[in-house]
Amino acid sequence: MYSVLVLTLPNILTILRITLVPLVVIFMYVEHHKVAWVSASLFALAGVTDYFDGYLARRFQSTSHFGRFLDPVADKLLVASVLLMLAGLGTLQGLALIPAVIILCREILVSGLREFLAEIAVPLPVTRLAKWKTALQIGALGFLIWGDPFPQYLPVPYIGLWGLWGAALLTLVTGYDYLMCGLYHMKAPSSTQHQQDESLI
C-alpha cells in the first residue's frame, strides 16, 4: 500500500528531476557547444517536471507526504548544483556571483522556515510570485548553461545573466514574505503558551 502511494506520477517526475541533476552536472564539464545543448536540454526537462509534478498532484488529488518532502529537495538540488557549477566553471564571476549567493541564501532560509513551521503543523504554501521567480530562474540558468553558440547574433549569456538578476530580485521579495510569515508564527506559540499559563493560575 505504501509503495503504491509513493510511486504516483507526480512523485515519479520528482524522482526523475533528481536523477537528471548528476547528468546535467556531468555534461556541463564538457566545453563544447553541442554538449552544452545536451546539458541545457536536460536542465530544461528537469524544469518542466517541476511544473508538471505539482500540477498533476493538484489535478488528480494525488499529493502525499513523500511528495511534499521530496519536491522542494529536488528543486534545491537542481538549482544549487547548477549555480555551483556555473561559478566553478567561471561562467558566473565577479558581480555575477551576487544573484547566485542571494538565491542560495534564500533557499536555505526557506528550508529552515519550512522545517520550523512543520513542527507546529503550519504549512508554507508557494506564492504565485514565487512560481514566477522559479520560472525566471530556470529560464536564466538554462541560457547560462547553453553558453554562447551564436555570439554574433544572440547574446545568450547576457540574457541568462539579466534573468538571473531578475530572479534574485524576486527572490528577495518572496524570501521577505516567507520570513514575515515565519516570524508571525514564531510569536504565536509563546503567546498561546502564556495564555495557557494564565488559565492555570
Buried (B, 14 or more C-beta within 10 A) or exposed (E): EEEEEBEBEBBBBBBBBBEBBEBBBBBBEEEEEEBBBBBBBBBBBBBEBBBBBBEBBEEEEBBBEBBEEBBBEBBBBBBBBBBBBBBEBEBBEEEBEEBBEBBBEBBEBBEEBBEBBEEEEBEBEBBEEBBBBBBBBBBBBBBBBBBBEEEEEEBBBEBBBBBBBBBBBBBBEBBEEBBEBBEEBEEEEEEEEEEEEEEEE
